[in-house]
Amino acid sequence: MKLIKLTQDNAHNYIGYDIVFKTRNIIEKKKILKVSNTGKTIIIKHPDLNNQLEIVSRNKFFLIYYF
């Protein structure tokens, strides 16, 4: 497990990785399914967030799970 700051430059490198983030005071663990062409949005399976997270609107750090 590693703490990573996702940016629009490196987000494409983490497709398929699990991320941990907090939304509405709930800690969630989801897999990055896709990254937008601009790299500003990651696509996850989370209907409450419209299946996407913007990563450029604020500083976001994610726990990345990989083996």
DRENDO-1510 file (C-alpha; in Angstrom, 1 decimal, always signed):
<recs>
REC; n; res; u; v; w
REC; 1; MET; +0.0; +0.0; +0.0 .
REC; 2; LYS; +1.3; +3.4; -0.9 .
REC; 3; LEU; +0.1; +7.0; -0.5 .
REC; 4; ILE; +0.1; +8.6; -3.9 .
REC; 5; LYS; -1.0; +12.1; -5.1 .
REC; 6; LEU; -2.9; +11.5; -8.3 .
REC; 7; THR; -2.4; +14.2; -10.9 .
REC; 8; GLN; -3.6; +14.4; -14.5 .
REC; 9; ASP; -0.1; +13.5; -15.5 .
REC; 10; ASN; +0.2; +10.2; -13.6 .
REC; 11; ALA; -3.4; +9.0; -13.3 .
REC; 12; HIS; -3.1; +6.8; -16.4 .
REC; 13; ASN; -0.4; +4.8; -14.7 .
REC; 14; TYR; -2.8; +3.6; -12.0 .
REC; 15; ILE; -5.7; +2.1; -14.1 .
REC; 16; GLY; -6.7; -1.2; -12.5 .
REC; 17; TYR; -5.4; -0.3; -9.1 .
REC; 18; ASP; -7.5; -0.1; -6.0 .
REC; 19; ILE; -7.8; +3.3; -4.3 .
REC; 20; VAL; -9.1; +4.3; -0.9 .
REC; 21; PHE; -10.8; +7.7; -0.5 .
REC; 22; LYS; -13.2; +9.4; +1.8 .
REC; 23; THR; -16.6; +10.7; +0.6 .
REC; 24; ARG; -19.4; +11.9; +2.9 .
REC; 25; ASN; -17.4; +10.8; +5.9 .
REC; 26; ILE; -17.3; +7.3; +4.7 .
REC; 27; ILE; -14.0; +5.6; +3.7 .
REC; 28; GLU; -14.5; +3.8; +0.3 .
REC; 29; LYS; -12.2; +1.4; -1.5 .
REC; 30; LYS; -12.8; +1.2; -5.3 .
REC; 31; LYS; -10.8; +0.2; -8.4 .
REC; 32; ILE; -9.8; +2.7; -11.0 .
REC; 33; LEU; -11.6; +1.5; -14.2 .
REC; 34; LYS; -10.6; +4.3; -16.6 .
REC; 35; VAL; -9.1; +7.7; -16.7 .
REC; 36; SER; -10.5; +10.5; -18.9 .
REC; 37; ASN; -8.6; +11.7; -21.9 .
REC; 38; THR; -7.5; +14.8; -20.1 .
REC; 39; GLY; -6.5; +12.9; -17.0 .
REC; 40; LYS; -8.6; +15.2; -14.8 .
REC; 41; THR; -11.3; +12.5; -13.9 .
REC; 42; ILE; -11.0; +8.9; -12.9 .
REC; 43; ILE; -13.8; +6.5; -13.5 .
REC; 44; ILE; -14.8; +4.2; -10.7 .
REC; 45; LYS; -18.0; +2.2; -9.9 .
REC; 46; HIS; -19.7; +4.4; -7.4 .
REC; 47; PRO; -23.2; +5.6; -8.4 .
REC; 48; ASP; -23.5; +8.1; -5.6 .
REC; 49; LEU; -20.5; +10.0; -7.2 .
REC; 50; ASN; -21.8; +9.5; -10.8 .
REC; 51; ASN; -19.1; +6.8; -11.2 .
REC; 52; GLN; -16.3; +9.4; -11.3 .
REC; 53; LEU; -13.9; +11.4; -9.2 .
REC; 54; GLU; -12.4; +14.7; -10.3 .
REC; 55; ILE; -8.7; +14.8; -9.2 .
REC; 56; VAL; -7.8; +18.4; -10.2 .
REC; 57; SER; -10.3; +20.3; -8.2 .
REC; 58; ARG; -8.4; +20.0; -4.9 .
REC; 59; ASN; -5.4; +18.2; -3.5 .
REC; 60; LYS; -6.3; +14.6; -3.4 .
REC; 61; PHE; -4.1; +11.8; -2.0 .
REC; 62; PHE; -5.1; +8.2; -2.5 .
REC; 63; LEU; -4.0; +5.0; -0.9 .
REC; 64; ILE; -3.0; +2.7; -3.8 .
REC; 65; TYR; -3.1; -1.0; -3.3 .
REC; 66; TYR; -0.8; -3.1; -5.5 .
REC; 67; PHE; +1.2; -6.3; -5.2 .
</recs>
